[in-house]
Amino acid sequence: MNNNVKNPKHYQIISGVESIDIIARCMTVEQFSGFCLGNILKYRIRAGKKDALEQDIAKANEYENIFENKKRLCVDGGVDDE
């Protein structure tokens, strides 16, 4: 997958740490879910208007993966109330 979708260099803070890791650590799972959903909607709504259609759809889909893979970092340990 294109690095502009999965691991853009401009989001690498230090080796092995991305800005999304810091964002997740500052939020509860519920908050992080909303953050990811907002980004999913953003990329799907604007698909093809800024970047290539395929790239925007891939970014939207990647936020679904990001939520599942990073929710464990959240302040409540990735455990939701369900």
HELIX and SHEET records of a PDB file:
HELIX    1   1 ASN A    3  LYS A    6  1                                   4    
HELIX    2   2 LYS A    9  TYR A   11  5                                   3    
HELIX    3   3 SER A   19  ARG A   25  1                                   7    
HELIX    4   4 VAL A   29  ILE A   45  1                                  17    
HELIX    5   5 LEU A   53  LYS A   70  1                                  18    
HELIX    6   6 LYS A   71  LEU A   73  5                                   3    
SHEET    1   A 2 GLN A  12  ILE A  14  0                                        
SHEET    2   A 2 VAL A  17  GLU A  18 -1                                        
END                                                                             
